[in-house]
Amino acid sequence: MGQTYPQEQPMTVRLDYFSVAPDLMKPMLALETAVRGGNLDRHLVHLVKLRASQINGCAYCIHMHAGEARASGEKQARLDLLPAWRESSFYSPSERAALAWTEALTRIAEAGAPDDAYDELERHFDDMERVQLTLLIGTINVWNRLAVGFRSQHPQ
């Protein structure tokens, strides 16, 4: 017998923040563009955005970033195993360092930014890349809070 799922319950969008505050969104979009324009590998950018969005439970962003990652050539198996990256051999040492930093900063209230996570990050990324990665993590966390807080809806 197959699995049954509850009937889809439509979520109600609370607010369209782009329409309400376009001038406030411009600097956010500019930061997004600047961070994406740096030297970080595009696959790493997708993994970081997707992992933070998973932690934050942002369905809108998970849907978007998984789709973008697939469109850029990311392997589905790496996307599927991302929540268990520590137990998978699919991720490079530099990706592991970036994912650990992503988790630490996304959950900063729980443990701060531990020295061991930073030390590993420092082994794989230069000063500029560490700044870029940290801004990338901060940016996706802001997008997650906007989308979750205002109940942005992913396409059906």
C-alpha positions in Angstrom: 0.0 0.0 0.0 1.4 3.4 -1.0 2.1 6.3 1.3 -0.7 8.8 1.8 0.0 12.4 2.3 -2.2 15.1 3.8 -3.9 17.3 1.3 -1.8 20.3 0.4 -2.6 23.3 2.6 -2.0 26.6 0.9 0.1 29.0 2.9 -1.0 32.6 2.8 1.7 35.1 1.8 1.8 37.7 4.5 3.5 40.5 2.6 5.3 41.1 -0.7 8.3 42.9 0.6 9.6 43.8 -2.9 6.4 45.7 -3.6 6.1 47.3 -0.2 9.8 48.4 0.2 11.6 48.4 -3.2 14.1 51.1 -2.0 15.0 48.9 1.0 15.5 45.9 -1.2 17.9 47.6 -3.6 20.9 47.5 -1.3 20.1 43.9 -0.5 20.1 43.0 -4.2 23.3 45.0 -4.7 25.0 43.0 -1.9 23.7 39.8 -3.4 25.2 40.7 -6.8 28.5 41.8 -5.3 28.9 38.6 -3.2 28.0 36.4 -6.2 30.5 38.2 -8.4 33.5 37.2 -6.3 35.9 34.3 -6.7 34.0 31.6 -4.9 33.2 28.5 -6.9 29.6 28.6 -8.2 28.9 25.1 -6.9 30.1 26.1 -3.4 27.9 29.2 -3.5 24.9 27.0 -4.3 25.8 24.4 -1.6 26.2 27.2 1.0 22.9 28.8 0.1 21.0 25.5 0.1 22.5 24.3 3.4 21.6 27.6 5.2 18.1 27.5 3.7 17.7 23.9 4.9 18.7 24.8 8.5 16.3 27.8 8.4 13.5 25.7 7.0 13.0 28.1 4.1 11.0 26.1 1.4 11.1 29.0 -1.0 14.9 29.3 -0.9 15.4 25.5 -0.8 13.3 25.2 -4.0 15.2 28.1 -5.7 18.7 27.1 -4.8 18.3 23.4 -5.5 17.0 24.3 -8.9 19.8 26.8 -9.6 22.4 24.2 -8.4 21.0 21.6 -10.8 20.8 24.1 -13.6 24.5 24.9 -13.1 25.5 21.2 -13.3 25.5 20.2 -9.7 24.9 16.5 -9.2 21.6 15.5 -7.6 23.3 13.0 -5.2 25.3 15.9 -3.7 22.1 17.9 -3.2 20.4 14.9 -1.7 23.2 14.3 0.8 23.8 17.9 1.8 22.1 17.6 5.2 24.5 14.7 5.9 27.6 16.2 4.4 29.8 15.2 7.3 29.0 11.5 6.6 29.4 11.7 2.8 32.5 11.4 0.7 31.0 13.6 -2.0 32.4 16.9 -0.6 35.9 18.3 -0.8 37.9 19.5 2.2 37.3 23.1 1.2 33.5 22.5 0.8 33.5 20.8 4.2 35.2 23.9 5.7 32.7 26.2 4.1 29.7 24.1 5.1 30.9 23.9 8.7 31.3 27.7 8.7 27.8 28.1 7.1 26.3 25.9 9.9 28.2 27.8 12.6 27.1 31.2 11.5 23.6 30.2 10.7 23.3 28.8 14.2 25.5 31.4 15.8 23.3 31.8 18.9 23.9 28.2 19.8 27.7 28.0 19.7 29.1 31.3 18.3 31.8 31.0 15.6 34.1 28.3 17.0 37.8 28.5 16.5 38.0 25.0 15.0 35.6 25.9 12.2 37.4 29.2 11.5 40.8 27.5 11.6 39.7 25.0 9.0 38.2 27.7 6.9 41.5 29.6 7.0 43.3 26.5 5.7 41.2 26.6 2.5 40.3 30.2 1.8 42.3 33.4 1.6 41.2 36.5 3.5 39.1 37.9 0.7 37.3 34.6 0.2 36.6 34.3 3.9 35.0 37.7 3.9 33.0 36.8 0.7 31.9 33.5 2.2 30.8 35.2 5.4 28.8 37.8 3.5 27.3 35.0 1.4 26.2 33.3 4.6 24.8 36.5 6.1 23.0 37.3 2.9 21.2 34.0 2.5 20.2 34.1 6.2 18.6 37.5 5.6 16.8 36.2 2.5 15.6 33.2 4.5 14.2 35.4 7.2 12.4 37.5 4.7 10.9 34.5 2.9 10.0 32.6 6.0 8.8 35.6 7.9 6.6 36.9 5.1 5.7 33.3 3.9 7.0 33.6 0.4 5.7 30.8 -1.8 7.8 28.6 -4.0 6.3 27.7 -7.4 4.0 24.7 -7.4 
